[in-house]
Amino acid sequence: MVSINQGNIVTASIFVYAFALLIWVAGRATMGDQSIYILALNYLGVWLFLPLVIFIPWVMLSRNTLGALVLLFPIFLFLRFYGTMFIPKSLDPGKPKTPITVMTFNLQCSNGDVNSILAMLDSHPPDVLALQEVTQIYEESLVKVLKERYAYHAAHKPAGLLIFSQHPILSQEILPSRPWPIQRAIIQVGETQFQLFNGHLAKPGIIEVLVTRDINRARELAATRVSQIDQIMHAISEKDMPAIVACDGNMTNLTLSYALITAKLQDAFKERGWGLGHTFLMPRGFEIRTGINLPFQRIDYLFYSPEISVTRVQVITRDTGSDHRPVWAQFDLNP
């Protein structure tokens, strides 16, 4: 049985937790990603709400009315940011008129497990494949083994970006952003053209701050991500055609960067997926090879413009040796 002192401690903890979230919400609204403390909390993502797993059962079992009322605020925030991802989606949104399947995947430049990557592509074959962190050895190997499946490919070697397509790639353009350029390809599907952006956005910067103890480094990288997104959005507006953005975004859905891109584009997984959809693995993300790798956060995305729709989406859980999981989606270019 819970003692009075224990009850007071838990109730006080609930108040502290709710107040901390209130400070975070205020800081997120006023400072965005420019505060290293707010940025770190933004990158925690859904893990910010892990205490609810303990607090909600406790207030229910102890019938703590005050604690339950205070918890309404954290519960509201969780539902605000993640609630729709747990609503069952229609299993049959309709047959696409002009279907196109796209996959985004960060290979991880130090990953040498090409066979596992090929096996994953065999089990989940996309029409268009957008890859990041492609080394020269990777590119040569993949082009050699995938040339029969994909008649077209476009690469930008300095940035490690590579696009494979079963449909004609009419042109390729490189947006000279920092720290990595953005690749844009115009792809023809039947009578419809769409623009595919393949990008690797700037790192979160939190690890860099811990190593260098330079807080400004995280601020610089946050500003760089915003600049990259601005470039993508400007490039989309230049052409009167649908757009899909495939990227290792290095951002969670709580960051300013995500808010900026989803102000004009839709997040395929959020619209059609179910669950958390985490794509980044730990501890593999820190180059530690273990048998257990926790899907820690969702930082890989397929965004799309309002002219098209998404009919199916999936995060591929099959092991590929990378610290990222691929994201696969089917779009309708003419809904």
C-alpha positions as CSV (number, residue, x, y, z in Angstrom):
1,M,0.0,0.0,0.0
2,V,1.3,3.5,-0.9
3,S,2.2,5.5,2.2
4,I,1.2,9.2,2.6
5,N,4.9,10.3,2.2
6,Q,5.3,8.2,-1.0
7,G,2.0,9.6,-2.3
8,N,3.2,13.2,-1.7
9,I,6.5,12.5,-3.5
10,V,4.8,11.0,-6.5
11,T,2.3,13.9,-6.6
12,A,5.1,16.4,-6.4
13,S,6.9,14.6,-9.2
14,I,3.8,14.9,-11.3
15,F,3.7,18.7,-10.7
16,V,7.4,19.0,-11.5
17,Y,7.0,17.0,-14.7
18,A,4.0,19.0,-15.9
19,F,5.8,22.3,-15.1
20,A,8.9,21.2,-16.9
21,L,6.8,20.4,-20.0
22,L,5.2,23.8,-19.7
23,I,8.6,25.5,-19.7
24,W,9.6,23.3,-22.7
25,V,6.4,24.3,-24.7
26,A,7.1,28.0,-24.0
27,G,10.7,27.7,-25.0
28,R,9.9,25.7,-28.1
29,A,7.4,28.5,-29.1
30,T,9.8,31.4,-28.5
31,M,13.3,30.0,-29.2
32,G,12.6,27.0,-31.5
33,D,15.9,25.0,-31.9
34,Q,18.2,27.9,-31.0
35,S,18.4,26.9,-27.3
36,I,20.5,23.8,-26.8
37,Y,18.3,22.8,-23.9
38,I,15.1,23.1,-25.9
39,L,16.8,21.4,-28.9
40,A,17.8,18.4,-26.7
41,L,14.2,18.0,-25.5
42,N,12.9,18.3,-29.0
43,Y,15.2,15.5,-30.1
44,L,13.9,13.3,-27.3
45,G,10.6,13.2,-29.1
46,V,8.1,10.7,-27.8
47,W,10.5,9.8,-25.0
48,L,9.5,13.1,-23.3
49,F,6.2,11.4,-22.4
50,L,7.7,8.2,-21.0
51,P,6.9,9.2,-17.4
52,L,3.2,8.9,-18.3
53,V,3.7,5.2,-18.3
54,I,4.3,5.4,-14.6
55,F,2.2,8.3,-13.6
56,I,-1.1,7.4,-15.2
57,P,-1.4,3.9,-13.6
58,W,-0.4,5.4,-10.3
59,V,-3.1,8.1,-10.2
60,M,-5.7,5.6,-11.3
61,L,-4.8,3.0,-8.6
62,S,-4.4,5.6,-5.9
63,R,-7.4,7.7,-7.0
64,N,-5.3,10.8,-6.8
65,T,-7.7,13.4,-8.3
66,L,-5.2,16.3,-8.1
67,G,-2.5,14.3,-9.8
68,A,-4.9,13.2,-12.5
69,L,-5.9,16.8,-13.2
70,V,-2.3,17.9,-13.5
71,L,-1.6,15.0,-15.9
72,L,-4.2,16.2,-18.3
73,F,-1.7,18.7,-19.6
74,P,1.1,16.1,-20.5
75,I,-1.6,13.8,-21.9
76,F,-2.9,16.6,-24.1
77,L,0.6,17.3,-25.4
78,F,1.1,13.6,-26.2
79,L,-2.2,13.5,-28.1
80,R,-1.3,16.8,-29.9
81,F,2.0,15.5,-31.2
82,Y,1.4,11.7,-31.5
83,G,-2.3,10.9,-31.1
84,T,-3.1,10.8,-34.9
85,M,-0.3,8.3,-35.4
86,F,-2.3,5.7,-33.4
87,I,-5.6,6.2,-35.2
88,P,-6.2,3.2,-37.5
89,K,-6.0,4.2,-41.1
90,S,-8.2,3.0,-44.0
91,L,-6.8,-0.2,-45.4
92,D,-8.1,0.5,-48.8
93,P,-7.8,4.2,-49.7
94,G,-8.7,3.5,-53.3
95,K,-6.7,2.2,-56.3
96,P,-4.1,4.8,-57.4
97,K,-4.6,6.3,-60.9
98,T,-0.9,6.9,-61.3
99,P,0.9,4.9,-58.7
100,I,4.6,5.4,-57.8
101,T,6.5,3.7,-55.0
102,V,9.4,5.5,-53.4
103,M,11.9,4.5,-50.8
104,T,14.3,6.7,-48.8
105,F,17.2,5.0,-47.1
106,N,20.4,6.2,-45.4
107,L,22.9,3.3,-46.1
108,Q,25.4,4.5,-43.4
109,C,28.7,5.1,-45.1
110,S,30.6,2.6,-42.8
111,N,28.1,-0.2,-43.5
112,G,29.4,-2.9,-45.7
113,D,26.5,-5.3,-45.6
114,V,25.5,-5.0,-49.3
115,N,23.9,-8.4,-49.4
116,S,21.4,-7.5,-46.6
117,I,20.6,-4.3,-48.4
118,L,19.9,-6.2,-51.6
119,A,17.8,-8.7,-49.8
120,M,15.7,-5.8,-48.3
121,L,15.2,-4.4,-51.8
122,D,14.1,-7.8,-53.0
123,S,11.4,-8.0,-50.3
124,H,10.3,-4.4,-50.6
125,P,11.1,-3.3,-54.2
126,P,10.4,0.5,-54.9
127,D,9.9,2.1,-58.3
128,V,12.2,4.9,-57.2
129,L,15.0,4.5,-54.6
130,A,16.6,7.6,-53.0
131,L,19.8,6.8,-51.1
132,Q,22.0,8.8,-48.8
133,E,25.6,8.2,-47.5
134,V,26.6,6.4,-50.6
135,T,30.3,5.8,-50.9
136,Q,32.0,5.3,-54.2
137,I,32.4,1.6,-53.5
138,Y,28.7,1.4,-52.6
139,E,27.7,3.2,-55.8
140,E,29.8,0.9,-58.0
141,S,28.4,-2.2,-56.3
142,L,24.8,-1.1,-56.4
143,V,24.8,0.2,-60.0
144,K,26.3,-3.2,-61.1
145,V,23.7,-5.4,-59.4
146,L,20.7,-3.1,-59.8
147,K,21.2,-2.0,-63.4
148,E,18.7,-4.7,-64.7
149,R,16.0,-3.6,-62.3
150,Y,16.6,0.1,-62.6
151,A,17.2,1.4,-66.1
152,Y,17.9,4.9,-64.8
153,H,20.1,6.3,-62.1
154,A,21.5,9.7,-61.1
155,A,24.3,10.3,-58.6
156,H,26.0,13.2,-56.9
157,K,29.1,11.6,-55.5
158,P,30.5,14.5,-53.4
159,A,27.3,14.4,-51.2
160,G,26.9,10.6,-51.4
161,L,23.4,10.9,-53.0
162,L,22.1,8.3,-55.4
163,I,18.7,7.9,-57.1
164,F,17.6,4.7,-58.9
165,S,14.4,4.8,-61.0
166,Q,12.4,2.4,-63.2
167,H,11.0,5.4,-64.9
168,P,12.9,7.9,-67.0
169,I,15.0,10.5,-65.2
170,L,14.6,13.5,-67.4
171,S,17.1,15.8,-65.6
172,Q,19.1,16.2,-62.5
173,E,19.9,19.4,-60.6
174,I,22.1,20.0,-57.5
175,L,21.0,22.6,-55.0
176,P,24.3,23.9,-53.5
177,S,23.3,23.8,-49.8
178,R,25.5,23.3,-46.8
179,P,26.7,21.0,-45.3
180,W,25.5,18.6,-48.0
181,P,23.9,19.6,-51.4
182,I,20.3,18.5,-52.2
183,Q,19.7,16.4,-55.3
184,R,16.6,17.1,-57.5
185,A,15.5,14.8,-60.3
186,I,12.6,15.2,-62.7
187,I,11.0,11.8,-63.3
188,Q,8.5,10.9,-65.9
189,V,5.7,8.4,-64.9
190,G,3.4,7.8,-67.9
191,E,2.2,11.2,-68.9
192,T,3.0,12.8,-65.5
193,Q,6.2,14.3,-64.3
194,F,7.2,14.9,-60.7
195,Q,10.2,16.3,-59.0
196,L,12.1,14.1,-56.4
197,F,14.3,15.7,-53.9
198,N,17.0,13.5,-52.2
199,G,18.6,15.1,-49.2
200,H,20.7,14.7,-46.1
201,L,20.0,17.5,-43.7
202,A,22.4,18.9,-41.2
203,K,23.2,16.9,-38.1
204,P,21.3,17.5,-34.8
205,G,24.5,19.0,-33.2
206,I,23.9,17.7,-29.7
207,I,26.8,15.2,-29.9
208,E,29.0,17.8,-31.4
209,V,28.3,20.1,-28.4
210,L,29.1,17.3,-25.9
211,V,32.4,16.8,-27.7
212,T,33.5,20.3,-28.4
213,R,31.5,22.1,-25.6
214,D,30.6,24.7,-28.1
215,I,26.9,25.5,-27.8
216,N,27.0,27.7,-30.9
217,R,27.7,24.6,-33.0
218,A,24.2,23.2,-32.4
219,R,22.7,26.6,-33.2
220,E,24.7,26.8,-36.4
221,L,23.5,23.3,-37.5
222,A,19.9,24.1,-36.6
223,A,20.0,27.2,-38.7
224,T,21.6,25.2,-41.5
225,R,18.7,22.7,-41.5
226,V,16.3,25.6,-41.8
227,S,18.3,27.0,-44.7
228,Q,18.3,23.6,-46.5
229,I,14.5,23.3,-46.1
230,D,14.1,26.9,-47.4
231,Q,16.1,25.9,-50.5
232,I,13.9,22.8,-51.0
233,M,10.7,24.8,-50.7
234,H,11.9,27.5,-53.0
235,A,13.0,24.9,-55.6
236,I,9.6,23.2,-55.4
237,S,7.8,26.5,-56.1
238,E,9.9,27.0,-59.2
239,K,8.2,24.2,-61.1
240,D,4.5,23.6,-61.6
241,M,4.6,19.9,-60.8
242,P,4.1,17.5,-57.9
243,A,7.0,17.0,-55.5
244,I,8.3,14.3,-53.2
245,V,11.1,14.9,-50.7
246,A,13.1,11.9,-49.6
247,C,15.5,12.6,-46.8
248,D,17.5,11.7,-43.8
249,G,16.1,14.7,-42.0
250,N,18.2,14.5,-38.8
251,M,15.1,16.1,-37.1
252,T,12.2,14.9,-35.0
253,N,8.6,15.9,-35.4
254,L,9.1,18.3,-32.4
255,T,11.8,20.5,-34.1
256,L,11.4,23.8,-35.8
257,S,12.8,22.3,-39.0
258,Y,9.9,19.7,-39.1
259,A,7.3,22.4,-38.4
260,L,8.7,24.5,-41.3
261,I,8.6,21.7,-43.9
262,T,5.2,20.3,-42.8
263,A,3.7,23.8,-43.1
264,K,3.6,23.2,-46.9
265,L,4.2,19.5,-47.3
266,Q,2.6,16.3,-45.9
267,D,4.5,13.7,-43.9
268,A,3.7,10.4,-45.6
269,F,4.1,8.2,-42.4
270,K,2.0,10.5,-40.3
271,E,-0.8,10.5,-42.9
272,R,-0.9,6.8,-43.7
273,G,1.4,5.0,-41.2
274,W,0.6,3.6,-37.8
275,G,2.6,3.8,-34.6
276,L,5.8,5.6,-33.9
277,G,7.6,4.7,-37.1
278,H,11.1,5.0,-35.6
279,T,13.9,4.8,-38.2
280,F,17.1,5.6,-36.2
281,L,18.7,2.7,-34.3
282,M,20.7,2.9,-31.1
283,P,23.4,2.1,-30.1
284,R,24.3,1.4,-33.8
285,G,23.9,5.1,-34.5
286,F,27.0,5.6,-32.3
287,E,28.9,3.0,-34.3
288,I,28.6,0.4,-31.6
289,R,27.7,-3.0,-33.1
290,T,25.5,-5.0,-30.8
291,G,22.8,-7.7,-31.2
292,I,20.2,-5.3,-29.8
293,N,19.5,-2.0,-31.5
294,L,16.7,0.1,-30.2
295,P,14.6,2.0,-32.7
296,F,15.0,5.3,-30.9
297,Q,13.7,8.1,-33.1
298,R,12.0,8.9,-36.4
299,I,14.3,11.1,-38.4
300,D,13.9,9.7,-42.0
301,Y,11.0,11.0,-44.0
302,L,9.0,11.0,-47.2
303,F,7.2,14.3,-47.6
304,Y,4.9,15.1,-50.5
305,S,3.1,18.1,-52.0
306,P,-0.7,18.6,-51.8
307,E,-1.2,17.8,-55.5
308,I,-0.6,14.1,-54.8
309,S,-1.7,11.6,-52.1
310,V,-0.1,8.7,-50.2
311,T,-1.9,5.4,-50.2
312,R,0.5,3.1,-48.3
313,V,3.6,3.6,-46.2
314,Q,5.9,1.3,-44.2
315,V,9.1,1.5,-42.2
316,I,11.1,-1.5,-43.1
317,T,12.3,-3.3,-40.0
318,R,14.5,-5.9,-41.8
319,D,18.1,-5.6,-40.7
320,T,20.3,-4.0,-43.4
321,G,23.4,-3.3,-41.3
322,S,22.7,0.4,-41.4
323,D,21.8,2.6,-38.4
324,H,18.7,3.8,-40.3
325,R,15.6,2.0,-41.4
326,P,14.2,2.5,-44.9
327,V,10.9,4.2,-45.4
328,W,8.7,2.9,-48.3
329,A,5.6,4.5,-49.6
330,Q,3.1,4.3,-52.5
331,F,1.9,7.6,-53.9
332,D,-0.8,8.5,-56.4
333,L,0.5,11.3,-58.6
334,N,-3.0,12.0,-60.0
335,P,-5.5,11.4,-57.1
